C-alpha cells in the first residue's frame, strides 16, 4: 500500500494521517508516562461520548477507532496499560 493510500485510509478510519506518529505522541505524553495507556483509552471514550451527545457520530466513530487501536497496541505489548505508582 502506498504511503498516500495509507494516509487516506488512516484519515478515513482514525482522523489521523500517521498512526505511528500518533502512537509515538502518546508515548511522550504526561498521561501515558504517569498512568499508562488505559487512561488514554478512557479519555478517548469520554471524548466519543461527548461527540455523540452533540450529534457528531462520524467523529465519534473515528475517536473510538483510535481508542481501539491503542487497546490493540496494549494487547500486543507495545504500550503499557497501567503504570505502577
Secondary structure by P-SEA (a helix, b strand, c coil): ccaaaaaaaaaaccccccaaaaaaaaaaccccccccaaaaaaaaaaaaaaaaaacaaaaaaaaaaaaaaaaaaaaaccccccccc
